[in-house]
Amino acid sequence: MLYREAGDFKASYVEDSQTFPIKFDRMGYYVTLAIAFGIIPFIINDYWANAVVVPFLIYAIASIGLNILTGYAGQVSLGTGGFMAVGAFACYKLMTAFPDINIIFLILISGGITAAVGMAFGLPSLRIKGFYLAVATLAAQFFLVWLFNKVPWFYNYSASGQISAPERTVFSIPVTGPHTEAWAKYLICLIFVFALAWIARNLTRGSTGRKWMAIRDMDIAAEIIGVNPLRAKLSAFAISSFFVGVAGALFFAVYLGAAEVGEAFGTQKSFLVLFMIIIGGLGSIFGSFAGAAFMVLLPVLLKNLLVGGLGWPTDLAANFEVLTVGALIIIFLIAEPHGIAQLWRTAKEKLRLWPFPH
């Protein structure tokens, strides 16, 4: 059979500890990258870019960021929408203040600003945890949305309170603004996803990730064996917020083009990303992608089926969508708390042993 370790020899420690130890998995990974970078940009259109692919890529970045904080470090956060707003408004202010700087650098700087804000709001994690920390981060969500609504400087004193992304280019190709092609939106988001997912995978497999997981499993025992809880928790908040800030900057500048903080980055955004990592699987990079794909594709499928196929009213279909998502979250929490990632791991384990009984 193809999915076997037999004959796949490792000649070094690096080969033995690689992310995909089975050759079939490595080939699947390379084929996926080849399709993502070499085929999809030539066939993607505006509908698929705006309805499915671009939001999936951006939410995948946000999900990875929240998974680092909640899944790996065990610090519950309900402020993802607020931190995405920090990234979006930081990117907007930088784009308007420094029009000559490449948009790639502005997005990264926006992530850095969000990391600093995340560290500030992560300070309570040194004293509180669990439900109380979730309430503290939810308070951060409300505070940040209020701040961006009430201080006109953040939206350049616009009468509507809305921010709009000016046109910016990369290698003379527009990636923000009304003239951006679908493939350009897709490629810039894909590059960020690939780079950040690679960084997250290496961080979680290294000493930093082990410290996070030690704090998550038992913080007192981790401190006894030499893990600095201050450094571990604040680094988790900083790196998580950096990812979420980059996602917010991309969401505003590349995907939406214009945004109002209450509508684009409200509480529902925080819960949406939280549902993604619950359904996808806590403590799993693959789970972040799976949860983002599930939560982006499900509404599109339901809308096409119910409104386009069965002729349901739009409002009824929207309510049914909310009920379906809620029911699926309950089912996952009861039947498989570790989400789609655990189902995938179980399926691969059975495939490795097939046709022998498990």
PyMOL commands that set and color helices and strands:
alter all, ss='L'
color gray80, all
select helices_A, chain A and resi 13-16+23-38+40-43+46-72+80-97+103-126+131-150+152-155+182-205+207-217+219-224+229-256+261-264+267-280+285-309+314-335+339-353
alter helices_A, ss='H'
color red, helices_A
select strands_A, chain A and resi 163-164+169-170+173-174+258-259
alter strands_A, ss='S'
color yellow, strands_A
deselect
rebuild
show_as cartoon
